Amino acid sequence: MQNNSKISVCIAYHNMGDLISDLIDSIVAQTYKNWEIIICDNNSTKEEQKKLDEIIKKYKCDIKLIRTGNIGTYSARWQCYKKITGDIIVTPDSDDYYVDSEFFTFLAKTFENPEIDIIRYNYTRNPDANTPFIVTPDEFINASPKEGIDLLKKIIFEEHVFNSLTIHSFRKSLLDKIDVDPDMYMRYFEDDYMFLDLLDAASGIKFSNNVYYNYRINSDSISSTMHQDDRFKEDFERHEKQHSKYAKKWGFDSYDEEANYNFIYKVILLPVVLLTNTNKSFKELKESLKEYYEKYELEINNHSLDDKFFKPYERFLAKLFFKKRFTAIALYIKGFIFVDKVKCRIESILKR
């Protein structure tokens, strides 16, 4: 693949308002100019639809807009995939953005290697410092594309690691090799669900510790309404079947569904329920969270639940106090637990 490869940016959008401007700005700022943007507006309100139209009009670039009913994130992305004309695909969340103007150049150059079908790059939650949220071990960075595939499969099935499409880029050609239903309404686990298909179809993966993406904690994230959505259970069952299928296909003895469910339920679901239904003060809430994680013996390595832990989001939470109470803390803690568990698990597996 030569350096004139076209990059297709596929964005599932829902009521994100002005936040998507930051993402589009970061795409326009890329030094590599052969790209297109496809946005699927997934059932935004009329007011938000008008706002999105106005935002798009500001940019004199290749932006395609698709509008649908409430079809979920998974299906919305597939609506974008159907319209792409590029060779390389990225799928950022509409409220995040890229932090390096050389990112697309990096993608085009890396994909010149025909053995690489997927690129996994690093992200930050502190764009000012531009520091990686978790450092990928050298064993992954130095692995050949084929070895990288095998390493990632091992981590996924022995330690239940989830994979976000937002920090992966992949060749369009993989879409022709995967067996999925593009019209499936799937709101939760959509990244991990599809990533297994992509991983199965890929011949090689490249890992990079370079920070190219900023993940933004947003109170309107879909995670904040998980406990209110009756599709959670249905999507979770699909997710489990997908994992079981590939565990068998890739030669793993078994897939511990109970362990995976406990991880999702305790680390993701219950804290959201606790935090979004509390009437406690900020101080009382911190104590409740400490009790919660002690009760379920969930480790937060190197991150104690003290005032320093909560400080970065205290001002943000104050603004949300009467609207969506403390959702951001749930997402923030979820992220730290996820990152630290993954880091410890990766290190333990590599020592075996």
Long-range contacts (C-beta under 8 A, 24 or more apart in sequence): 1-87, 1-108, 1-111, 1-112, 1-114, 1-171, 2-112, 3-108, 3-109, 3-112, 4-34, 4-108, 5-34, 5-86, 5-87, 5-88, 5-108, 5-111, 6-34, 6-35, 6-36, 6-85, 6-86, 6-87, 6-88, 7-32, 7-34, 7-35, 7-36, 7-86, 7-87, 7-88, 7-89, 7-90, 7-104, 7-107, 7-108, 7-169, 8-35, 8-36, 8-38, 8-80, 8-84, 8-85, 8-86, 8-87, 8-88, 8-89, 8-90, 8-172, 9-35, 9-36, 9-37, 9-38, 9-90, 9-91, 9-92, 10-38, 10-40, 10-77, 10-80, 10-81, 10-84, 10-89, 10-90, 10-91, 11-37, 11-38, 11-39, 11-40, 11-80, 11-91, 11-92, 11-93, 11-94, 12-40, 12-42, 12-73, 12-76, 12-77, 12-80, 12-91, 12-93, 12-94, 13-39, 13-40, 13-41, 13-42, 13-44, 13-52, 13-76, 13-94, 14-41, 14-42, 14-43, 14-44, 14-76, 14-94, 14-222, 15-44, 15-45, 15-48, 15-220, 16-48, 16-94, 16-95, 16-220, 17-48, 17-51, 18-51, 18-55, 19-94, 19-95, 19-216, 19-218, 20-52, 20-55, 20-94, 20-95, 21-55, 21-58, 22-97, 23-92, 23-94, 23-95, 23-96, 23-97, 23-98, 24-55, 24-59, 24-63, 25-97, 26-97, 26-98, 26-99, 26-101, 27-98, 28-59, 28-61, 29-101, 30-98, 30-101, 30-102, 30-103, 30-104, 30-105, 31-101, 31-102, 31-104, 31-105, 32-102, 32-104, 32-105, 32-107, 32-108, 34-108, 35-62, 35-86, 35-104, 36-62, 36-63, 36-64, 36-84, 36-85, 36-86, 37-61, 37-62, 37-63, 37-64, 38-63, 38-64, 38-66, 38-80, 38-83, 38-84, 39-63, 39-64, 39-65, 39-66, 39-80, 39-94, 40-66, 40-67, 40-68, 40-76, 40-77, 40-79, 40-80, 41-65, 41-66, 41-67, 41-68, 42-68, 42-70, 42-71, 42-72, 42-73, 42-76, 43-68, 43-69, 43-70, 43-71, 71-183, 71-185, 72-184, 72-185, 72-186, 72-187, 72-190, 72-231, 73-186, 73-187, 73-190, 73-222, 74-184, 74-185, 74-186, 74-187, 74-190, 74-193, 74-194, 75-182, 75-183, 75-184, 75-185, 75-186, 77-165, 77-190, 77-194, 78-180, 78-182, 78-183, 79-182, 81-175, 81-182, 82-182, 84-172, 86-172, 87-111, 87-171, 87-172, 87-173, 88-169, 88-170, 88-171, 88-172, 89-169, 89-170, 89-171, 89-172, 89-175, 90-169, 91-165, 91-166, 91-168, 92-166, 92-213, 93-166, 93-215, 93-216, 95-216, 95-218, 95-220, 95-221, 96-166, 96-213, 96-214, 96-215, 96-216, 97-213, 97-214, 97-216, 98-212, 98-213, 98-214, 99-124, 99-127, 99-130, 99-211, 99-212, 99-213, 99-214, 100-210, 100-211, 100-212, 103-212, 103-213, 106-208, 106-210, 106-212, 107-169, 110-206, 110-208, 111-169, 111-171, 113-145, 113-204, 113-206, 115-144, 115-145, 115-146, 115-203, 115-204, 116-145, 116-204, 116-205, 116-206, 117-145, 117-170, 117-171, 117-173, 117-174, 117-198, 117-201, 117-202, 117-203, 117-204, 117-205, 118-168, 118-169, 118-170, 118-171, 118-174, 118-198, 118-199, 118-202, 118-204, 118-205, 118-206, 119-168, 119-169, 119-170, 119-205, 119-206, 119-208, 120-152, 120-167, 120-168, 120-205, 120-206, 120-207, 120-208, 121-167, 121-168, 121-169, 121-208, 121-210, 121-211, 121-212, 121-213, 122-167, 122-208, 122-209, 122-210, 122-211, 122-212, 122-213, 123-166, 123-167, 123-211, 123-212, 123-213, 123-214, 123-215, 124-211, 124-213, 124-214, 124-215, 125-214, 125-215, 125-216, 125-217, 125-335, 127-214, 130-211, 131-211, 132-209, 132-211, 133-215, 133-335, 133-339, 134-339, 134-342, 134-343, 135-209, 136-207, 136-208, 136-209, 137-346, 137-347, 137-350, 139-350, 140-207, 140-346, 141-207, 141-208, 141-209, 143-207, 144-204, 145-203, 145-204, 145-205, 145-206, 146-203, 146-204, 148-204, 148-205, 148-206, 148-207, 149-199, 149-202, 149-203, 149-204, 149-205, 152-199, 152-205, 153-199, 153-250, 153-252, 154-349, 155-345, 155-346, 155-349, 156-196, 156-199, 156-243, 157-243, 157-246, 157-247, 157-250, 157-252, 157-255, 158-252, 158-345, 158-349, 159-342, 159-345, 159-346, 159-349, 160-256, 160-259, 160-260, 160-263, 161-342, 161-345, 161-346, 162-189, 162-191, 162-192, 162-338, 163-191, 163-192, 163-195, 164-191, 164-192, 164-195, 165-191, 165-194, 165-195, 166-191, 166-213, 166-215, 167-213, 168-195, 168-198, 170-198, 170-202, 174-198, 174-201, 174-202, 177-201, 184-238, 185-231, 186-231, 186-235, 186-238, 187-222, 187-229, 187-231, 187-232, 187-235, 188-222, 188-226, 188-229, 188-231, 188-232, 188-235, 188-236, 188-239, 189-235, 189-236, 189-238, 189-239, 190-235, 192-239, 193-238, 193-239, 193-242, 196-242, 196-243, 196-246, 197-242, 199-246, 200-246, 200-249, 200-250, 215-335, 217-313, 217-316, 217-328, 217-331, 217-332, 217-335, 218-328, 219-316, 219-320, 219-323, 219-324, 219-327, 219-328, 220-324, 221-327, 221-331, 223-268, 223-272, 223-327, 223-330, 223-331, 223-334, 224-272, 224-276, 224-324, 224-327, 224-330, 224-331, 226-268, 226-269, 226-272, 227-269, 227-272, 227-273, 227-276, 232-269, 236-261, 236-264, 263-341, 266-296, 266-298, 267-298, 267-334, 267-337, 267-338, 267-341, 268-334, 270-296, 271-330, 271-333, 271-334, 272-327, 272-330, 274-330, 275-325, 275-326, 275-327, 275-329, 275-330, 276-324, 276-325, 276-326, 276-327, 276-330, 278-325, 278-326, 282-310, 282-314, 282-317, 282-318, 285-326, 285-329, 286-310, 289-329, 289-333, 298-337, 299-337, 299-340, 299-341, 299-344, 300-333, 300-336, 300-337, 300-340, 301-340, 301-343, 301-344, 302-340, 303-336, 303-340
